Structures are given as C-alpha cells and as structure tokens.
C-alpha cells in the first residue's frame, strides 16, 4: 500500500511485519508439534506386543494425527467387515464420549468415500461438498468447517480412515498437512496390522 506519510508507512509496515512474525511463530509451533507427534507414533509402533491395549493404541495414534496437522478435533474409524460400516473407534474433541461407537452407513460421509476409494481428501469447506454427511453435525451439534481424511489400508485391505477436523487458528489444511497425515495414516496402518497379528497369535496360543 502506497502512502505519502512516512510515519503512516512505517506504522503499516510494522503491522505487516508483526503479522508475518506471528504467522511464522504459529507455523514453527505446528512444525515442532508435528515432529514430536511423528516420533511418538514411531515409539508406539515399536512397543506393540501381544498385551497391547488396542483402545489405548488407537487413542495414541489419533492424538499423534491431530497434533501433526495442528487440528482441533479428530477421529479414527475402523471398518466393520461384516457390515461395511465405519465405526468411530476413538474420538478427540468435544464429542469424544458421545461420538465413540457411532456407525457410518457404508460409503457415507467423507470418511466413507476415503475408505471406499483408498484416497485422501482435504476440504476447506465441507458443507459445499456432496460427499459430506451432515447427520453427524446435526445429531451432535457440530459445525464442521474444514476436514482432512486419509484411508487406513494394509495392502489391498481397508482398515478404516483417519480424520483431522478444523485446523487451529482458522487456517486451511495445506499440501504439507496432507503429506504429514498420509505418513501418520501409513504408520497407523502398520501399527493396527501388527496389533491384529499379535491378537491372532494370542488366540491361537490360547487354543493350543
């Protein structure tokens, strides 16, 4: 912005630099949180054993996912292979208790689309997208704005989906967020596959 008043110009320039500095600090904070979250997730995978509590594991996985992209809420949904429904296994945010265990009809919602197509989806305004499933917002009093979702897959098998909801500071999800959440999704899939394998081994041992 051009101005003939030097004092006014300096005032505007200082305001601009202050805003930029605040943005950089926010981004640095998110980046540091992302590094810590990925390190934590790696540790989670390393400590999986036959006695691992799967619910605690899923809670840790979701906490890492939410932290890595700087989101306010998140959910980890697992596929019920008998019904093809996605079940909210773990939820972080204001509806943690109420939403846990809720089932999405097959293929419904952003998570349903992501799981069915095995592709990530990042939306700035979910309410303009026809794949959005508003019944959850209506039932639980949400107002979902932005949403990032990635599939959880083990080879060709779909395990579920991971969602991060409404990025902090009213920012939009970025390409970097997508890359980070894809990494978390991959690590989460590895962790779930290992936990499932240990569980099957324990069942076989108990039968022997």
VENBELBEL-V961286 format. One record per pair of residues at least 12 apart in sequence whose C-alpha atoms are under 8 Angstrom apart, sorted by the first residue. I is the first residue (numbers start at 1). J is the second residue. D is the distance in whole Angstrom. If there is no record, write none. Layout:
# VENBELBEL-V961286
i,j,d
I,J,D
I,J,D
This chain:
# VENBELBEL-V961286
i,j,d
30,67,8
30,68,7
30,69,7
30,70,6
31,68,8
33,67,6
33,68,6
33,70,8
34,64,8
34,67,6
34,68,4
34,69,7
34,70,8
34,180,8
35,68,7
37,63,8
37,64,5
37,65,7
37,67,6
37,68,6
38,64,7
38,68,7
38,184,7
40,64,7
41,60,7
41,61,6
41,64,6
41,184,8
41,187,7
41,188,8
42,187,8
44,57,7
44,60,8
44,61,8
44,191,8
45,187,8
45,190,8
45,191,5
48,191,7
48,194,7
48,195,7
49,195,7
49,198,7
50,195,7
50,198,5
50,199,6
50,201,8
50,202,7
52,195,7
54,195,7
55,89,8
55,90,8
58,76,7
58,89,8
58,90,7
59,90,6
59,91,8
61,188,6
62,74,7
62,75,7
62,76,6
62,90,7
62,91,8
62,92,7
62,162,8
63,92,7
64,184,8
65,162,8
65,164,7
65,181,6
65,184,6
65,185,8
66,164,6
68,177,8
68,180,7
68,181,7
69,164,8
69,167,7
69,173,8
69,177,5
69,180,7
69,181,7
70,167,6
70,168,6
71,164,6
71,165,6
71,166,6
71,167,4
71,168,5
72,93,7
72,164,8
72,165,6
72,166,6
72,167,6
72,168,6
73,91,8
73,92,5
73,93,5
73,94,8
73,164,6
73,165,5
73,166,7
74,91,6
74,92,5
74,93,7
74,162,8
74,163,5
74,164,4
74,165,5
75,88,7
75,89,8
75,90,6
75,91,4
75,92,6
75,162,6
75,163,5
75,164,7
76,88,6
76,89,6
76,90,5
76,91,6
76,160,8
76,161,6
76,162,5
76,163,6
77,89,5
77,90,7
77,111,8
77,160,5
77,161,5
77,162,6
78,159,6
78,160,4
78,161,7
79,158,7
79,159,6
79,160,5
83,106,8
84,105,8
84,106,5
85,103,6
85,104,6
85,105,5
85,106,5
85,107,8
86,103,6
86,104,5
86,105,7
86,106,7
86,111,8
86,112,7
86,160,7
87,100,8
87,101,6
87,102,6
87,103,5
87,104,6
88,100,5
88,101,5
88,102,5
88,103,6
89,101,6
95,140,7
98,140,8
99,140,8
108,131,7
108,132,8
108,133,6
109,131,6
109,132,5
109,133,4
110,131,6
110,132,6
110,133,7
110,149,7
111,149,6
111,150,8
111,151,8
111,161,6
111,162,8
111,163,7
112,161,8
113,131,7
114,149,7
114,150,6
114,151,6
114,161,7
115,150,8
115,151,5
115,152,7
115,158,7
115,160,6
115,161,6
118,150,8
118,151,5
118,152,8
118,153,7
118,158,8
119,150,7
119,151,6
120,148,8
120,149,6
120,150,4
120,151,6
120,178,8
120,182,8
121,148,6
121,149,5
121,150,7
122,146,8
122,147,6
122,148,4
122,149,6
122,173,7
122,178,7
123,146,6
123,147,5
123,148,6
123,173,8
124,145,7
124,146,5
124,147,7
124,172,6
124,173,7
125,145,5
125,146,5
125,147,8
126,144,7
126,145,6
126,146,6
126,147,7
127,144,8
127,145,7
144,165,7
144,166,7
145,165,8
145,166,6
146,165,6
146,166,5
146,167,7
146,172,7
146,173,8
147,163,7
147,164,6
147,165,5
147,166,6
147,167,8
147,173,8
148,163,6
148,164,5
148,165,6
148,173,7
148,178,8
149,161,7
149,162,5
149,163,4
149,164,6
150,162,5
150,163,7
150,181,7
150,182,6
150,185,6
151,185,7
152,185,6
152,186,7
152,188,7
152,189,5
153,186,8
153,189,6
154,189,6
154,190,7
154,193,7
159,189,7
162,185,7
